[in-house]
Amino acid sequence: MSQINKAAWIREPKGLLTVDEAPFPVASDNEIIVKNEAFAIQPFDAGVRAVAYIPIPYPFILGNGVAGIVEEVGPGVSKFKKGDRVVIDTPSYSAKESRYGGWQQYVVGKQATAAKIADGTSFEDAAAIPYALLTAVAGLQLKLGMGKPGADKKGKVLIWGASGSVGGYAVQYAKSAGYDVVATASPRKFEYVRSLGASEVVDYKNDQATSQLKAMGPFDFIMSASGDPASANAINEILQPQGGRFVITRPRNDQMQIAENVEYIYDFLSMVTQKPENSEFSKWWYDEYLPSALAGKVVPTPFEKRTGGLGGIQQACDDLTGGKNVKKLILNASDS
C-alpha cells in the first residue's frame, strides 16, 4: 500500500489554500524525504500567497523550511540516515517544484541544505530559528563582510529593529563576532534586546533617534532588520556626509530617500544557500554554524505554536499579512 501525503495547495494567484492529497515524494540523488513535524509561516510565504509577487506554477505547494524526521534517503546521501532529526531548507521557490514545498506532510529536500537537530532541541525551535537567523547572518557576513563568531573583532554595529526575529539574531551574531552592538527597539523591548547582547538601545520612534544614533557612530556595519522606509531614511541620514553602505530586509521603494553616496543592499537573504556561488558559506552554515545554533548557541526569538495543521495555514498567513501577529508562527503538518 502506497504512503499517503497531504498538502496545503494554492491553485491560482492570490487564491485561498485548500488541503488535499499530494504525491508522496521520491528521493532522487543526494535528497532526503522528511516527515514534517514543525514548520514556520514566514512573511515571505504569506506574501507570495496573498500578493503573488514571484512567478510560480499553479497549483503549487508553498513553504521552504521544515523540521522533522528523515523518512527515506536517496542515492548518494551520506550525512543522514532514516530516523535522524533534521531541519531542511528546500529549493521550492528557486526550482519552482511542489515536491520541495514545505506545507505538506512529507517533504523532499537536498542533503546539502539540511542540518541535524540536537536531541535537546524541539522541532518547534528548530523550525523557528533557521529562516530569520540565516537572513541575519547572510546579511551581516555575506553582504557586509562581517567575520565569524569568535573572531574577536573590535568596532561598532547598528541593528535597526532589534526586537523582531531577524533583528534579535543579528544582535546575537554581531556580539558573537566581538562587536559592540547598538540597536533600536520600542522602550518595552529595551531589556530584552540588551539581554541578547546590545550595549545601547534607542527608541526608534523618538524624534531625536537619528541624531542620537549618529552621535554614537561611526558604525562598521549597519543592518535594517525591519526593512521599512523610516529605517532606511534614518540610516541614510546617519551615514552622511561620508556615505557608506547598509543591508536591509526589504526591497527599495519610492518612500525611501537614499543619497548617491549610500549603497542600499537588498537580496532574498533567506535563499542564499540555494545559490552555487555561496557553496563555501552554505557548507559552513549547515555543517557547523546552524547545528551549534540549534544546540543552544543562540537564544530563540519568541514564537507562537498554532493548532490546525495544514488547515491552519490560511489563518496564520492572514494574520501575518494583516499585521495581527509579530511572533513567528509554528505549525505541525500532521495536526488535525
Buried (B, 14 or more C-beta within 10 A) or exposed (E): EEEEBBBBBBEEBEBEBBBEEBEBBEBEEBBBBBBBBBBBBBBBBBBBBBEBEEEBEEBBBBBBBBBBBBBBBBEEBEBBEEEBBBBBBBBBBEEEBBBBBBBBBBBBBBBBBBBBBBEEBBBBBBBBBBBBBBBBBBBBBBBBEBBBBEEEBEBBBBBBBBBBBBBBBBBBBBBBBBBBBBBBBEEEBBEBBBEBBBEBBBBBEEEEBBEBBBEBBEBBBBBBBBBBBBBBBBBBBBBEEEEBBBBBBBEEEEEBEBEEEBEBBBBBBBBBBBBEEBEEBBEBBBEEBBBEBBBEEBBBBEBBBBEBBBBBBBBBBBBBBEEEBEBBBBBBBBBE
